[in-house]
Amino acid sequence: MPEPAQLYSLVLLALSLHPQHPTTSQCESCAAAWPCDTVRLAYRLREGF
């Protein structure tokens, strides 16, 4: 698989592993205020595609 496709897959994985908790508005994975740093970085990378 080409490198951009692998990177895009990792971005989607990061976004799926760090969802917003519906009642607390925090990241379910790291319990930080949502969007957490991982989600912000993944979103910026996704926008780069």
PDBQT receptor file of N, H, CA, C and O in Angstrom, charges set to zero:
ATOM      1  N   MET A   1       0.854  -1.175   0.000  1.00  0.00    +0.000 N 
ATOM      2  CA  MET A   1       0.000   0.000   0.000  1.00  0.00    +0.000 C 
ATOM      3  C   MET A   1       0.903   1.241   0.000  1.00  0.00    +0.000 C 
ATOM      4  O   MET A   1       1.868   1.289   0.763  1.00  0.00    +0.000 OA
ATOM      5  N   PRO A   2       0.616   2.230  -0.825  1.00  0.00    +0.000 N 
ATOM      6  CA  PRO A   2       1.425   3.450  -0.838  1.00  0.00    +0.000 C 
ATOM      7  C   PRO A   2       1.368   4.181   0.495  1.00  0.00    +0.000 C 
ATOM      8  O   PRO A   2       0.408   4.048   1.253  1.00  0.00    +0.000 OA
ATOM      9  N   GLU A   3       2.411   4.954   0.764  1.00  0.00    +0.000 N 
ATOM     10  H   GLU A   3       3.191   5.062   0.148  1.00  0.00    +0.000 HD
ATOM     11  CA  GLU A   3       2.506   5.653   2.042  1.00  0.00    +0.000 C 
ATOM     12  C   GLU A   3       1.337   6.597   2.315  1.00  0.00    +0.000 C 
ATOM     13  O   GLU A   3       0.841   6.595   3.442  1.00  0.00    +0.000 OA
ATOM     14  N   PRO A   4       0.859   7.409   1.357  1.00  0.00    +0.000 N 
ATOM     15  CA  PRO A   4      -0.296   8.269   1.661  1.00  0.00    +0.000 C 
ATOM     16  C   PRO A   4      -1.542   7.488   2.075  1.00  0.00    +0.000 C 
ATOM     17  O   PRO A   4      -2.300   7.939   2.934  1.00  0.00    +0.000 OA
ATOM     18  N   ALA A   5      -1.752   6.336   1.477  1.00  0.00    +0.000 N 
ATOM     19  H   ALA A   5      -1.136   5.970   0.780  1.00  0.00    +0.000 HD
ATOM     20  CA  ALA A   5      -2.914   5.524   1.851  1.00  0.00    +0.000 C 
ATOM     21  C   ALA A   5      -2.755   4.988   3.267  1.00  0.00    +0.000 C 
ATOM     22  O   ALA A   5      -3.732   4.915   4.012  1.00  0.00    +0.000 OA
ATOM     23  N   GLN A   6      -1.542   4.613   3.646  1.00  0.00    +0.000 N 
ATOM     24  H   GLN A   6      -0.748   4.672   3.041  1.00  0.00    +0.000 HD
ATOM     25  CA  GLN A   6      -1.297   4.145   5.008  1.00  0.00    +0.000 C 
ATOM     26  C   GLN A   6      -1.519   5.269   6.007  1.00  0.00    +0.000 C 
ATOM     27  O   GLN A   6      -2.122   5.065   7.062  1.00  0.00    +0.000 OA
ATOM     28  N   LEU A   7      -1.028   6.454   5.669  1.00  0.00    +0.000 N 
ATOM     29  H   LEU A   7      -0.539   6.619   4.813  1.00  0.00    +0.000 HD
ATOM     30  CA  LEU A   7      -1.201   7.602   6.559  1.00  0.00    +0.000 C 
ATOM     31  C   LEU A   7      -2.676   7.938   6.719  1.00  0.00    +0.000 C 
ATOM     32  O   LEU A   7      -3.131   8.233   7.824  1.00  0.00    +0.000 OA
ATOM     33  N   TYR A   8      -3.424   7.896   5.623  1.00  0.00    +0.000 N 
ATOM     34  H   TYR A   8      -3.055   7.657   4.725  1.00  0.00    +0.000 HD
ATOM     35  CA  TYR A   8      -4.855   8.181   5.700  1.00  0.00    +0.000 C 
ATOM     36  C   TYR A   8      -5.562   7.145   6.574  1.00  0.00    +0.000 C 
ATOM     37  O   TYR A   8      -6.468   7.489   7.334  1.00  0.00    +0.000 OA
ATOM     38  N   SER A   9      -5.152   5.879   6.470  1.00  0.00    +0.000 N 
ATOM     39  H   SER A   9      -4.416   5.599   5.854  1.00  0.00    +0.000 HD
ATOM     40  CA  SER A   9      -5.738   4.839   7.312  1.00  0.00    +0.000 C 
ATOM     41  C   SER A   9      -5.457   5.094   8.788  1.00  0.00    +0.000 C 
ATOM     42  O   SER A   9      -6.327   4.885   9.634  1.00  0.00    +0.000 OA
ATOM     43  N   LEU A  10      -4.242   5.545   9.097  1.00  0.00    +0.000 N 
ATOM     44  H   LEU A  10      -3.536   5.715   8.410  1.00  0.00    +0.000 HD
ATOM     45  CA  LEU A  10      -3.900   5.861  10.484  1.00  0.00    +0.000 C 
ATOM     46  C   LEU A  10      -4.689   7.065  10.994  1.00  0.00    +0.000 C 
ATOM     47  O   LEU A  10      -5.073   7.106  12.163  1.00  0.00    +0.000 OA
ATOM     48  N   VAL A  11      -4.930   8.034  10.132  1.00  0.00    +0.000 N 
ATOM     49  H   VAL A  11      -4.618   8.001   9.183  1.00  0.00    +0.000 HD
ATOM     50  CA  VAL A  11      -5.736   9.198  10.509  1.00  0.00    +0.000 C 
ATOM     51  C   VAL A  11      -7.146   8.751  10.866  1.00  0.00    +0.000 C 
ATOM     52  O   VAL A  11      -7.687   9.166  11.890  1.00  0.00    +0.000 OA
ATOM     53  N   LEU A  12      -7.739   7.918  10.038  1.00  0.00    +0.000 N 
ATOM     54  H   LEU A  12      -7.299   7.581   9.205  1.00  0.00    +0.000 HD
ATOM     55  CA  LEU A  12      -9.092   7.428  10.310  1.00  0.00    +0.000 C 
ATOM     56  C   LEU A  12      -9.127   6.589  11.578  1.00  0.00    +0.000 C 
ATOM     57  O   LEU A  12     -10.096   6.650  12.335  1.00  0.00    +0.000 OA
ATOM     58  N   LEU A  13      -8.088   5.812  11.816  1.00  0.00    +0.000 N 
ATOM     59  H   LEU A  13      -7.300   5.763  11.202  1.00  0.00    +0.000 HD
ATOM     60  CA  LEU A  13      -8.016   5.017  13.033  1.00  0.00    +0.000 C 
ATOM     61  C   LEU A  13      -7.961   5.926  14.261  1.00  0.00    +0.000 C 
ATOM     62  O   LEU A  13      -8.647   5.672  15.251  1.00  0.00    +0.000 OA
ATOM     63  N   ALA A  14      -7.156   6.975  14.203  1.00  0.00    +0.000 N 
ATOM     64  H   ALA A  14      -6.599   7.181  13.399  1.00  0.00    +0.000 HD
ATOM     65  CA  ALA A  14      -7.052   7.907  15.331  1.00  0.00    +0.000 C 
ATOM     66  C   ALA A  14      -8.390   8.592  15.593  1.00  0.00    +0.000 C 
ATOM     67  O   ALA A  14      -8.789   8.763  16.745  1.00  0.00    +0.000 OA
ATOM     68  N   LEU A  15      -9.081   8.983  14.526  1.00  0.00    +0.000 N 
ATOM     69  H   LEU A  15      -8.758   8.844  13.590  1.00  0.00    +0.000 HD
ATOM     70  CA  LEU A  15     -10.383   9.636  14.699  1.00  0.00    +0.000 C 
ATOM     71  C   LEU A  15     -11.417   8.673  15.280  1.00  0.00    +0.000 C 
ATOM     72  O   LEU A  15     -12.290   9.086  16.043  1.00  0.00    +0.000 OA
ATOM     73  N   SER A  16     -11.322   7.404  14.925  1.00  0.00    +0.000 N 
ATOM     74  H   SER A  16     -10.612   7.069  14.305  1.00  0.00    +0.000 HD
ATOM     75  CA  SER A  16     -12.306   6.443  15.444  1.00  0.00    +0.000 C 
ATOM     76  C   SER A  16     -11.996   6.014  16.876  1.00  0.00    +0.000 C 
ATOM     77  O   SER A  16     -12.903   5.620  17.609  1.00  0.00    +0.000 OA
ATOM     78  N   LEU A  17     -10.727   6.084  17.284  1.00  0.00    +0.000 N 
ATOM     79  H   LEU A  17      -9.990   6.403  16.688  1.00  0.00    +0.000 HD
ATOM     80  CA  LEU A  17     -10.360   5.669  18.636  1.00  0.00    +0.000 C 
ATOM     81  C   LEU A  17     -10.505   6.793  19.666  1.00  0.00    +0.000 C 
ATOM     82  O   LEU A  17     -10.422   6.544  20.869  1.00  0.00    +0.000 OA
ATOM     83  N   HIS A  18     -10.718   8.010  19.208  1.00  0.00    +0.000 N 
ATOM     84  H   HIS A  18     -10.786   8.213  18.231  1.00  0.00    +0.000 HD
ATOM     85  CA  HIS A  18     -10.833   9.150  20.118  1.00  0.00    +0.000 C 
ATOM     86  C   HIS A  18     -12.161   9.887  19.906  1.00  0.00    +0.000 C 
ATOM     87  O   HIS A  18     -12.160  11.072  19.573  1.00  0.00    +0.000 OA
ATOM     88  N   PRO A  19     -13.290   9.198  20.096  1.00  0.00    +0.000 N 
ATOM     89  CA  PRO A  19     -14.590   9.871  19.914  1.00  0.00    +0.000 C 
ATOM     90  C   PRO A  19     -14.943  10.736  21.122  1.00  0.00    +0.000 C 
ATOM     91  O   PRO A  19     -14.377  10.588  22.205  1.00  0.00    +0.000 OA
ATOM     92  N   GLN A  20     -15.871  11.620  20.908  1.00  0.00    +0.000 N 
ATOM     93  H   GLN A  20     -16.331  11.740  20.028  1.00  0.00    +0.000 HD
ATOM     94  CA  GLN A  20     -16.374  12.467  21.991  1.00  0.00    +0.000 C 
ATOM     95  C   GLN A  20     -17.399  11.688  22.798  1.00  0.00    +0.000 C 
ATOM     96  O   GLN A  20     -18.296  11.062  22.233  1.00  0.00    +0.000 OA
ATOM     97  N   HIS A  21     -17.267  11.728  24.115  1.00  0.00    +0.000 N 
ATOM     98  H   HIS A  21     -16.538  12.236  24.574  1.00  0.00    +0.000 HD
ATOM     99  CA  HIS A  21     -18.247  11.087  24.989  1.00  0.00    +0.000 C 
ATOM    100  C   HIS A  21     -19.519  11.928  24.956  1.00  0.00    +0.000 C 
ATOM    101  O   HIS A  21     -19.443  13.144  25.131  1.00  0.00    +0.000 OA
ATOM    102  N   PRO A  22     -20.681  11.322  24.740  1.00  0.00    +0.000 N 
ATOM    103  CA  PRO A  22     -21.905  12.100  24.545  1.00  0.00    +0.000 C 
ATOM    104  C   PRO A  22     -22.347  12.914  25.759  1.00  0.00    +0.000 C 
ATOM    105  O   PRO A  22     -22.994  13.948  25.592  1.00  0.00    +0.000 OA
ATOM    106  N   THR A  23     -22.025  12.486  26.951  1.00  0.00    +0.000 N 
ATOM    107  H   THR A  23     -21.499  11.646  27.087  1.00  0.00    +0.000 HD
ATOM    108  CA  THR A  23     -22.524  13.216  28.120  1.00  0.00    +0.000 C 
ATOM    109  C   THR A  23     -21.497  14.147  28.752  1.00  0.00    +0.000 C 
ATOM    110  O   THR A  23     -21.867  15.158  29.349  1.00  0.00    +0.000 OA
ATOM    111  N   THR A  24     -20.211  13.820  28.630  1.00  0.00    +0.000 N 
ATOM    112  H   THR A  24     -19.911  12.999  28.145  1.00  0.00    +0.000 HD
ATOM    113  CA  THR A  24     -19.202  14.636  29.301  1.00  0.00    +0.000 C 
ATOM    114  C   THR A  24     -18.448  15.569  28.376  1.00  0.00    +0.000 C 
ATOM    115  O   THR A  24     -17.717  16.438  28.852  1.00  0.00    +0.000 OA
ATOM    116  N   SER A  25     -18.602  15.420  27.079  1.00  0.00    +0.000 N 
ATOM    117  H   SER A  25     -19.196  14.714  26.692  1.00  0.00    +0.000 HD
ATOM    118  CA  SER A  25     -17.878  16.218  26.090  1.00  0.00    +0.000 C 
ATOM    119  C   SER A  25     -16.371  16.101  26.251  1.00  0.00    +0.000 C 
ATOM    120  O   SER A  25     -15.631  17.053  26.002  1.00  0.00    +0.000 OA
ATOM    121  N   GLN A  26     -15.929  14.933  26.666  1.00  0.00    +0.000 N 
ATOM    122  H   GLN A  26     -16.530  14.160  26.869  1.00  0.00    +0.000 HD
ATOM    123  CA  GLN A  26     -14.503  14.641  26.747  1.00  0.00    +0.000 C 
ATOM    124  C   GLN A  26     -14.185  13.492  25.807  1.00  0.00    +0.000 C 
ATOM    125  O   GLN A  26     -15.075  12.759  25.375  1.00  0.00    +0.000 OA
ATOM    126  N   CYS A  27     -12.910  13.344  25.496  1.00  0.00    +0.000 N 
ATOM    127  H   CYS A  27     -12.187  13.940  25.846  1.00  0.00    +0.000 HD
ATOM    128  CA  CYS A  27     -12.456  12.238  24.668  1.00  0.00    +0.000 C 
ATOM    129  C   CYS A  27     -12.635  10.940  25.450  1.00  0.00    +0.000 C 
ATOM    130  O   CYS A  27     -12.234  10.852  26.611  1.00  0.00    +0.000 OA
ATOM    131  N   GLU A  28     -13.230   9.941  24.822  1.00  0.00    +0.000 N 
ATOM    132  H   GLU A  28     -13.555  10.013  23.879  1.00  0.00    +0.000 HD
ATOM    133  CA  GLU A  28     -13.450   8.673  25.502  1.00  0.00    +0.000 C 
ATOM    134  C   GLU A  28     -12.147   7.914  25.744  1.00  0.00    +0.000 C 
ATOM    135  O   GLU A  28     -12.063   7.112  26.674  1.00  0.00    +0.000 OA
ATOM    136  N   SER A  29     -11.154   8.156  24.934  1.00  0.00    +0.000 N 
ATOM    137  H   SER A  29     -11.223   8.807  24.178  1.00  0.00    +0.000 HD
ATOM    138  CA  SER A  29      -9.910   7.413  25.046  1.00  0.00    +0.000 C 
ATOM    139  C   SER A  29      -8.941   8.019  26.053  1.00  0.00    +0.000 C 
ATOM    140  O   SER A  29      -8.378   7.301  26.879  1.00  0.00    +0.000 OA
ATOM    141  N   CYS A  30      -8.742   9.330  25.993  1.00  0.00    +0.000 N 
ATOM    142  H   CYS A  30      -9.199   9.914  25.322  1.00  0.00    +0.000 HD
ATOM    143  CA  CYS A  30      -7.734   9.943  26.858  1.00  0.00    +0.000 C 
ATOM    144  C   CYS A  30      -8.324  10.871  27.920  1.00  0.00    +0.000 C 
ATOM    145  O   CYS A  30      -7.574  11.441  28.712  1.00  0.00    +0.000 OA
ATOM    146  N   ALA A  31      -9.630  11.033  27.956  1.00  0.00    +0.000 N 
ATOM    147  H   ALA A  31     -10.239  10.570  27.312  1.00  0.00    +0.000 HD
ATOM    148  CA  ALA A  31     -10.350  11.822  28.962  1.00  0.00    +0.000 C 
ATOM    149  C   ALA A  31      -9.954  13.296  28.973  1.00  0.00    +0.000 C 
ATOM    150  O   ALA A  31     -10.180  13.987  29.966  1.00  0.00    +0.000 OA
ATOM    151  N   ALA A  32      -9.374  13.778  27.897  1.00  0.00    +0.000 N 
ATOM    152  H   ALA A  32      -9.190  13.216  27.090  1.00  0.00    +0.000 HD
ATOM    153  CA  ALA A  32      -9.061  15.203  27.767  1.00  0.00    +0.000 C 
ATOM    154  C   ALA A  32     -10.269  15.913  27.173  1.00  0.00    +0.000 C 
ATOM    155  O   ALA A  32     -11.182  15.274  26.649  1.00  0.00    +0.000 OA
ATOM    156  N   ALA A  33     -10.265  17.225  27.258  1.00  0.00    +0.000 N 
ATOM    157  H   ALA A  33      -9.524  17.744  27.684  1.00  0.00    +0.000 HD
ATOM    158  CA  ALA A  33     -11.348  17.999  26.641  1.00  0.00    +0.000 C 
ATOM    159  C   ALA A  33     -11.354  17.711  25.142  1.00  0.00    +0.000 C 
ATOM    160  O   ALA A  33     -10.316  17.733  24.481  1.00  0.00    +0.000 OA
ATOM    161  N   TRP A  34     -12.553  17.442  24.627  1.00  0.00    +0.000 N 
ATOM    162  H   TRP A  34     -13.396  17.424  25.164  1.00  0.00    +0.000 HD
ATOM    163  CA  TRP A  34     -12.668  17.088  23.214  1.00  0.00    +0.000 C 
ATOM    164  C   TRP A  34     -12.863  18.332  22.379  1.00  0.00    +0.000 C 
ATOM    165  O   TRP A  34     -13.655  19.182  22.785  1.00  0.00    +0.000 OA
ATOM    166  N   PRO A  35     -12.219  18.506  21.266  1.00  0.00    +0.000 N 
ATOM    167  CA  PRO A  35     -11.314  17.577  20.607  1.00  0.00    +0.000 C 
ATOM    168  C   PRO A  35      -9.938  17.584  21.271  1.00  0.00    +0.000 C 
ATOM    169  O   PRO A  35      -9.367  18.641  21.542  1.00  0.00    +0.000 OA
ATOM    170  N   CYS A  36      -9.425  16.393  21.526  1.00  0.00    +0.000 N 
ATOM    171  H   CYS A  36      -9.889  15.535  21.306  1.00  0.00    +0.000 HD
ATOM    172  CA  CYS A  36      -8.114  16.256  22.156  1.00  0.00    +0.000 C 
ATOM    173  C   CYS A  36      -7.024  16.530  21.112  1.00  0.00    +0.000 C 
ATOM    174  O   CYS A  36      -7.311  16.706  19.928  1.00  0.00    +0.000 OA
ATOM    175  N   ASP A  37      -5.799  16.561  21.565  1.00  0.00    +0.000 N 
ATOM    176  H   ASP A  37      -5.565  16.417  22.526  1.00  0.00    +0.000 HD
ATOM    177  CA  ASP A  37      -4.686  16.855  20.660  1.00  0.00    +0.000 C 
ATOM    178  C   ASP A  37      -4.571  15.843  19.528  1.00  0.00    +0.000 C 
ATOM    179  O   ASP A  37      -4.225  16.208  18.404  1.00  0.00    +0.000 OA
ATOM    180  N   THR A  38      -4.857  14.576  19.812  1.00  0.00    +0.000 N 
ATOM    181  H   THR A  38      -5.138  14.280  20.724  1.00  0.00    +0.000 HD
ATOM    182  CA  THR A  38      -4.788  13.538  18.783  1.00  0.00    +0.000 C 
ATOM    183  C   THR A  38      -5.819  13.781  17.693  1.00  0.00    +0.000 C 
ATOM    184  O   THR A  38      -5.514  13.641  16.509  1.00  0.00    +0.000 OA
ATOM    185  N   VAL A  39      -7.028  14.142  18.079  1.00  0.00    +0.000 N 
ATOM    186  H   VAL A  39      -7.276  14.256  19.041  1.00  0.00    +0.000 HD
ATOM    187  CA  VAL A  39      -8.087  14.408  17.101  1.00  0.00    +0.000 C 
ATOM    188  C   VAL A  39      -7.751  15.663  16.287  1.00  0.00    +0.000 C 
ATOM    189  O   VAL A  39      -7.963  15.693  15.075  1.00  0.00    +0.000 OA
ATOM    190  N   ARG A  40      -7.239  16.673  16.939  1.00  0.00    +0.000 N 
ATOM    191  H   ARG A  40      -7.066  16.648  17.923  1.00  0.00    +0.000 HD
ATOM    192  CA  ARG A  40      -6.863  17.892  16.203  1.00  0.00    +0.000 C 
ATOM    193  C   ARG A  40      -5.788  17.618  15.163  1.00  0.00    +0.000 C 
ATOM    194  O   ARG A  40      -5.877  18.091  14.030  1.00  0.00    +0.000 OA
ATOM    195  N   LEU A  41      -4.774  16.855  15.548  1.00  0.00    +0.000 N 
ATOM    196  H   LEU A  41      -4.701  16.471  16.468  1.00  0.00    +0.000 HD
ATOM    197  CA  LEU A  41      -3.713  16.526  14.608  1.00  0.00    +0.000 C 
ATOM    198  C   LEU A  41      -4.242  15.660  13.469  1.00  0.00    +0.000 C 
ATOM    199  O   LEU A  41      -3.911  15.901  12.308  1.00  0.00    +0.000 OA
ATOM    200  N   ALA A  42      -5.054  14.662  13.785  1.00  0.00    +0.000 N 
ATOM    201  H   ALA A  42      -5.322  14.466  14.728  1.00  0.00    +0.000 HD
ATOM    202  CA  ALA A  42      -5.616  13.787  12.756  1.00  0.00    +0.000 C 
ATOM    203  C   ALA A  42      -6.492  14.576  11.791  1.00  0.00    +0.000 C 
ATOM    204  O   ALA A  42      -6.470  14.329  10.585  1.00  0.00    +0.000 OA
ATOM    205  N   TYR A  43      -7.263  15.524  12.315  1.00  0.00    +0.000 N 
ATOM    206  H   TYR A  43      -7.281  15.726  13.294  1.00  0.00    +0.000 HD
ATOM    207  CA  TYR A  43      -8.119  16.324  11.440  1.00  0.00    +0.000 C 
ATOM    208  C   TYR A  43      -7.277  17.198  10.513  1.00  0.00    +0.000 C 
ATOM    209  O   TYR A  43      -7.594  17.337   9.332  1.00  0.00    +0.000 OA
ATOM    210  N   ARG A  44      -6.201  17.787  11.048  1.00  0.00    +0.000 N 
ATOM    211  H   ARG A  44      -5.943  17.673  12.007  1.00  0.00    +0.000 HD
ATOM    212  CA  ARG A  44      -5.326  18.611  10.205  1.00  0.00    +0.000 C 
ATOM    213  C   ARG A  44      -4.675  17.773   9.129  1.00  0.00    +0.000 C 
ATOM    214  O   ARG A  44      -4.558  18.217   7.986  1.00  0.00    +0.000 OA
ATOM    215  N   LEU A  45      -4.248  16.564   9.470  1.00  0.00    +0.000 N 
ATOM    216  H   LEU A  45      -4.343  16.203  10.398  1.00  0.00    +0.000 HD
ATOM    217  CA  LEU A  45      -3.655  15.680   8.461  1.00  0.00    +0.000 C 
ATOM    218  C   LEU A  45      -4.681  15.278   7.407  1.00  0.00    +0.000 C 
ATOM    219  O   LEU A  45      -4.369  15.219   6.218  1.00  0.00    +0.000 OA
ATOM    220  N   ARG A  46      -5.904  15.004   7.848  1.00  0.00    +0.000 N 
ATOM    221  H   ARG A  46      -6.158  15.053   8.814  1.00  0.00    +0.000 HD
ATOM    222  CA  ARG A  46      -6.958  14.630   6.888  1.00  0.00    +0.000 C 
ATOM    223  C   ARG A  46      -7.252  15.768   5.931  1.00  0.00    +0.000 C 
ATOM    224  O   ARG A  46      -7.460  15.545   4.739  1.00  0.00    +0.000 OA
ATOM    225  N   GLU A  47      -7.270  16.987   6.449  1.00  0.00    +0.000 N 
ATOM    226  H   GLU A  47      -7.101  17.169   7.418  1.00  0.00    +0.000 HD
ATOM    227  CA  GLU A  47      -7.522  18.149   5.593  1.00  0.00    +0.000 C 
ATOM    228  C   GLU A  47      -6.395  18.355   4.589  1.00  0.00    +0.000 C 
ATOM    229  O   GLU A  47      -6.598  18.975   3.545  1.00  0.00    +0.000 OA
ATOM    230  N   GLY A  48      -5.211  17.839   4.898  1.00  0.00    +0.000 N 
ATOM    231  H   GLY A  48      -5.046  17.335   5.746  1.00  0.00    +0.000 HD
ATOM    232  CA  GLY A  48      -4.085  17.940   3.972  1.00  0.00    +0.000 C 
ATOM    233  C   GLY A  48      -4.243  17.070   2.739  1.00  0.00    +0.000 C 
ATOM    234  O   GLY A  48      -3.602  17.313   1.717  1.00  0.00    +0.000 OA
ATOM    235  N   PHE A  49      -5.098  16.050   2.832  1.00  0.00    +0.000 N 
ATOM    236  H   PHE A  49      -5.618  15.853   3.663  1.00  0.00    +0.000 HD
ATOM    237  CA  PHE A  49      -5.339  15.199   1.671  1.00  0.00    +0.000 C 
ATOM    238  C   PHE A  49      -6.310  15.890   0.778  1.00  0.00    +0.000 C 
ATOM    239  O   PHE A  49      -6.668  15.358  -0.273  1.00  0.00    +0.000 OA
TER     240      PHE A  49
